[in-house]
Amino acid sequence: MTDHWIVRLACAAALMLGVAVADAAEGAKTLQAGNDLSDRASLQRGAQLYMNYCSGCHALKYLRYSRMAADLGLSEEEVMNNLNFTGTPVGEPIPVTMPKAQAEKWFGKMPPDLSLISRVRGSDWVYTYLKSFYLDPTRPLGWNNTVFPNASMPNPLWEMQGLQHAVHGKAEGPGLDAPVVGLKIEQPGNIDAGQYDQAVRDITNFLEYAGEPAALKRQKLGVWVILFLALLTFLGYLLKKEYWKDVH
């Protein structure tokens, strides 16, 4: 039993170290997402934004349309009419809209499924990533990202955010590229900065939910469990007083 727990702890430590090394290698300083899984309106907006801007390239193979409808307080008809662009049956997982052949032609491979991206990277990483795209003419698609350098995708939200450019510092030596020290919006999008932050937060919230839909029910059950334990403790206290009242 002891060896079993040692192996578990070692695996957990290795996973945490791996994520830390990956983030350090990408040079990302993440922002606080501040998302809230109990905010159903945010989850609904996030689902709508995800389906309109992200589902063309990224599937959610561990989340079913019917489960999303039940968890987010939507009817199956609302989901099928407004959030399903592939005609997939309501009881099936959410697929990618883009055909595989076109994805491989444009991107070299099929874009990854995002069902577990929030659990693997963390919600703060997802939030920061969606705010960190900038124009880069040296890249094949014309975009780059400070959180995930040389990402092989354009900014899917550029119409909302606007066109963001990199602010470069001084190169550290001859022949080296000047580092990106900041980002600046040169051409505003169709919503202001505060609204864009909220939109990204809503998408992040939805992706955190998609990574573990049961978390919504677990939070609700947690309240009842705490109340039950409090009641059990109180009854145990009364029982103890009854047993020991004649003992001096």
Secondary structure, 3 states (H helix, E strand, C coil): CHHHHHHHHHHHHHHHHHHHHHHHHHCCCCCCCCCCCCCHHHHHHHHHHHHHHCCCCCCEEEEEHHHHHHHCCCCHHHHHHHCCCCCCCCCCEECCCCCHHHHHHHHCCCCCCCCCHHHHHCHHHHHHHHCCEEECCCCCCCEEECCCCCCCCCCCCHHHHEEEEEEECCCCCCCCCCCEEEEEEEEECCCCHHHHHHHHHHHHHHHHHHHCCHHHHHHHHHHHHHHHHHHHHHHHHHHHHHHHCCCC
